[in-house]
Amino acid sequence: MSGTVRNFYLTGNTARGFVHLLDSSLQDLKNLYILKGGAKKEKSALMKRIGNDLNEQNEIWFLHSPVDHTLLEGIMVPERKWALIDESPPHHFDLSPTVDGPKIHDIDWENIGGLPLTTDHLAEVQRLNADMMHRYKLANDCFAEALRVHDEWEAIYIDAMDFQAADELTAFWDQKLFQDRSLNKK
């Protein structure tokens, strides 16, 4: 028996900044496992393997990254009431335990056999992460400006729109193009 796979995004970079749906997604969970450290690509590959193995008997939710849809930010197994989430940048979720929330288990990538991040490259990785966070902020600022312009132009469009004339034009072309044809929808 094979379970259902659902694919969706847990986070997004939007005109209103970085948003996540983690709180609503975790509502019914009993256990939340958080992968800390290590490379995002390696952790994503591990989560895909785990999800595919568990999918033989369970519904699996693959939580994709909005930056690269081929990478996973996490997997959830609703029937078993647990999730495995990657806490790589740019994520800074408030995952502190709550009375009614899931039990949180931190998993250090190196402790499960992942390749350690050597101190030789630590400063460079930290610099690149800081640069990435700065660029996310710039992108979100651009999205916000685009939304502001869109809303301004939409207001002008709506104020100038003659909706009755548009309805009449639509009816005219509907009759001219389709005449009395209709679809047999069942």
C-alpha positions in Angstrom: 0.0 0.0 0.0 1.3 3.4 -0.9 0.2 6.6 0.9 -0.5 10.0 -0.5 2.2 12.6 -1.1 1.3 16.2 -0.7 3.7 19.0 -1.8 3.5 22.5 -0.6 5.5 25.5 0.6 5.9 26.1 4.3 7.5 29.5 3.8 7.6 32.3 1.3 9.4 35.6 0.5 6.5 38.0 -0.1 5.7 41.6 -0.4 4.9 41.5 3.3 8.4 40.0 4.1 9.3 36.4 5.0 6.2 34.5 6.0 5.8 31.0 7.2 2.8 28.7 8.0 4.6 26.8 10.6 2.3 27.6 13.5 -0.8 26.4 11.7 1.0 23.4 10.2 2.2 22.2 13.7 -1.2 22.4 15.4 -1.8 18.7 15.8 1.7 17.4 16.0 3.1 15.6 19.1 6.8 15.7 18.0 8.8 18.1 16.0 12.4 17.2 15.0 14.7 20.1 14.1 17.8 19.4 12.0 20.5 21.9 13.0 23.8 22.4 11.2 25.1 20.9 8.0 24.4 21.6 4.4 20.9 22.3 3.2 21.2 20.0 0.2 22.4 17.0 2.2 19.6 17.5 4.8 17.0 17.8 2.0 18.2 14.5 0.4 17.9 12.8 3.8 14.4 14.1 4.3 13.4 12.9 0.8 14.7 9.4 1.6 12.8 9.3 4.9 9.6 10.6 3.3 9.8 8.2 0.5 10.4 5.3 2.8 7.6 6.3 5.1 5.2 6.8 2.2 4.8 3.1 1.9 2.3 3.2 4.8 1.6 6.9 5.5 0.5 10.2 4.0 3.6 12.4 3.6 3.8 16.1 3.3 6.9 17.4 1.5 7.5 21.0 2.5 9.5 22.6 -0.4 11.8 25.6 -0.3 10.5 28.8 -2.1 14.1 29.5 -3.1 14.7 26.2 -4.8 11.7 23.9 -5.2 13.9 20.9 -5.5 15.0 21.3 -1.9 12.9 20.4 1.1 12.5 22.5 4.2 10.8 19.6 6.0 8.5 16.6 5.9 5.4 16.0 7.9 3.7 12.7 8.7 0.2 13.8 9.9 -1.0 10.3 10.8 2.0 9.8 13.2 1.7 13.5 14.3 5.4 14.4 13.7 7.5 16.6 11.5 11.1 17.0 10.6 12.2 20.6 9.8 15.5 22.0 8.5 16.5 25.1 10.5 19.0 26.4 7.9 19.1 30.1 7.1 17.1 32.1 6.2 14.8 30.4 8.8 14.6 31.8 12.3 11.4 30.2 13.5 10.4 30.6 17.1 10.4 27.0 17.9 10.5 27.3 21.7 8.4 24.7 23.4 4.8 25.6 24.4 2.4 23.9 26.8 0.1 22.8 24.0 2.6 22.5 21.2 4.7 19.5 20.0 7.6 18.2 21.9 10.7 19.6 20.3 13.8 17.4 19.5 17.0 19.1 18.2 19.1 16.9 16.0 22.7 17.9 15.4 23.6 17.0 11.8 27.1 15.9 12.8 25.7 13.5 15.4 23.8 11.6 12.8 26.7 11.1 10.5 26.5 14.3 8.4 29.7 16.0 7.3 30.9 18.5 9.8 31.4 22.1 8.9 35.1 22.6 9.3 36.4 25.7 11.2 38.5 26.4 8.1 35.4 27.5 6.3 33.2 28.6 9.2 33.9 32.4 8.7 33.2 32.2 5.0 29.9 30.3 5.6 28.9 32.9 8.2 29.8 35.7 5.8 27.8 34.1 3.0 24.8 33.5 5.3 24.8 37.2 6.4 25.0 38.2 2.7 22.2 35.9 1.8 20.0 37.4 4.6 20.8 40.9 3.4 19.8 39.9 -0.1 16.5 38.4 1.1 15.8 41.7 2.8 16.5 43.6 -0.4 14.2 41.2 -2.4 11.4 41.5 0.1 11.7 45.3 0.0 11.4 45.2 -3.8 8.3 42.9 -3.5 6.8 45.4 -1.1 7.4 48.3 -3.5 5.9 46.3 -6.4 2.8 45.6 -4.3 2.5 49.3 -3.4 2.7 50.3 -7.1 0.2 47.5 -8.0 -2.3 48.7 -5.4 -1.9 52.3 -6.6 -2.5 51.4 -10.3 -5.3 49.1 -9.4 -7.1 51.9 -7.6 -6.8 54.1 -10.7 -8.1 51.3 -12.9 -11.1 50.6 -10.6 -12.0 54.3 -10.4 -11.9 54.7 -14.2 -13.6 51.4 -15.0 -17.1 51.4 -16.6 -18.3 48.0 -15.4 -21.6 48.2 -17.1 -19.9 48.9 -20.5 -17.5 46.0 -19.9 -20.5 43.7 -19.1 -22.2 44.8 -22.3 -19.1 44.3 -24.4 -18.6 40.8 -22.9 -22.2 39.8 -23.6 -21.8 41.1 -27.2 -18.7 39.1 -27.9 -20.0 36.0 -26.1 -23.0 36.0 -28.4 -20.9 36.7 -31.5 -18.3 34.1 -30.8 -20.3 31.3 -29.2 -23.8 32.0 -30.4 -26.0 29.3 -28.9 -23.3 26.7 -28.3 -22.9 25.3 -24.8 -20.9 22.6 -23.1 -22.5 19.5 -21.7 -21.0 19.6 -18.2 -21.8 16.6 -16.0 
